């Protein structure tokens, strides 16, 4: 039997909502700090699958899921635990695999250096056009990106030209 768990960590919205919900279901418990894997994962489950939309660096997965996944693995040693994504960077996928939290880690679409806007392999600057070059593009992104956040080229310099409807 499988159990699918959606992974979405929106600090200001989702965590309080889940804590409120769990407060009704599990009075006095905070799933993020006190999670009882033996009590909350039935032994009839043979495969636990975490689903996520995007993994850029793997840091959030390792930091926020690491403790819970280790507790689950310790309590259910025969349980297979997987982490499946819609999109991931090669760096993020590699970091999650290296963490050894999951038995299986896969993404439907993997963004390699070809998708990084200003990498040497960038698909966006393969053809030369007058007035459009990598360095000018980088300067423009730094100028405007810095107005919105400290990571002008994306979280930890991911440089992806990707957007999702549900966040920015």
SULBELNOR-V749256 format. One record per pair of residues at least 4 apart in sequence whose ideal C-beta (glycine too) atoms are under 7 Angstrom apart, sorted by the first residue. I is the first residue (numbers start at 1). J is the second residue. D is the distance in whole Angstrom. If there is no record, write none. Layout:
I,J,D / I,J,D
This chain:
1,44,6 / 1,45,5 / 1,46,6 / 2,47,5 / 2,49,6 / 3,45,5 / 3,48,5 / 4,49,5 / 4,51,6 / 5,48,7 / 5,49,7 / 5,50,5 / 5,51,7 / 6,51,5 / 7,50,5 / 7,51,6 / 7,52,4 / 7,65,7 / 8,14,6 / 9,14,6 / 9,60,6 / 9,64,6 / 10,14,4 / 11,15,6 / 13,17,6 / 14,18,6 / 15,19,6 / 15,32,7 / 16,20,6 / 17,21,6 / 18,22,6 / 18,31,7 / 19,23,6 / 19,30,6 / 21,25,6 / 22,26,5 / 22,29,6 / 22,31,5 / 23,27,6 / 29,34,5 / 30,34,6 / 31,35,5 / 35,40,7 / 35,68,5 / 35,71,6 / 36,40,6 / 37,41,5 / 37,71,5 / 37,72,4 / 37,75,4 / 37,76,6 / 38,75,5 / 41,45,6 / 41,48,7 / 41,72,6 / 41,76,6 / 45,79,7 / 46,79,7 / 46,80,7 / 47,80,4 / 47,82,7 / 48,72,7 / 48,79,6 / 48,81,5 / 49,82,5 / 49,84,6 / 50,65,7 / 50,82,7 / 50,83,5 / 51,84,6 / 52,85,5 / 53,86,5 / 53,87,7 / 53,164,7 / 54,85,7 / 54,86,7 / 54,87,5 / 54,88,7 / 55,61,6 / 55,85,5 / 55,88,4 / 55,92,4 / 55,93,7 / 55,96,6 / 56,89,6 / 56,92,5 / 56,155,5 / 56,156,7 / 56,158,5 / 57,91,6 / 57,92,5 / 57,95,6 / 57,155,7 / 57,156,5 / 58,62,6 / 58,92,4 / 58,95,3 / 58,96,4 / 59,63,6 / 60,64,5 / 61,65,5 / 61,83,7 / 61,96,5 / 62,66,5 / 62,95,7 / 62,96,7 / 62,99,5 / 62,101,7 / 65,69,5 / 65,101,7 / 66,70,6 / 66,99,7 / 66,101,6 / 67,71,6 / 68,72,6 / 69,73,6 / 69,81,6 / 69,101,5 / 69,102,7 / 70,74,6 / 71,75,6 / 72,76,6 / 72,79,7 / 72,81,6 / 73,77,7 / 73,81,6 / 80,103,5 / 81,102,5 / 81,103,6 / 82,102,6 / 82,103,6 / 82,104,4 / 83,96,6 / 83,102,4 / 83,105,5 / 84,106,6 / 85,107,4 / 86,108,5 / 86,109,7 / 87,107,6 / 87,109,5 / 87,111,7 / 88,92,5 / 88,93,4 / 88,107,4 / 88,110,6 / 89,93,7 / 89,111,5 / 89,158,6 / 90,94,6 / 90,110,6 / 90,112,5 / 91,95,6 / 92,96,6 / 93,97,6 / 93,105,6 / 93,107,6 / 93,110,6 / 94,98,6 / 95,99,7 / 96,102,7 / 96,105,5 / 97,105,5 / 111,115,4 / 111,160,6 / 113,119,4 / 113,121,4 / 114,121,5 / 114,122,7 / 114,123,5 / 115,123,7 / 115,160,6 / 116,122,6 / 116,159,4 / 116,160,7 / 117,122,6 / 117,124,6 / 117,137,7 / 117,159,4 / 117,161,6 / 118,122,6 / 118,134,6 / 118,137,7 / 118,138,5 / 118,159,6 / 119,159,7 / 122,134,7 / 125,134,5 / 132,136,7 / 133,137,7 / 134,138,6 / 135,139,7 / 136,140,6 / 137,141,6 / 138,142,6 / 139,143,6 / 140,144,6 / 141,145,5 / 141,152,6 / 141,153,6 / 142,146,6 / 142,152,5 / 145,149,7 / 145,152,3 / 145,153,6 / 146,152,5 / 151,155,5 / 151,156,7 / 153,157,5 / 153,159,5 / 154,158,4 / 154,159,6 / 154,160,6 / 163,168,7
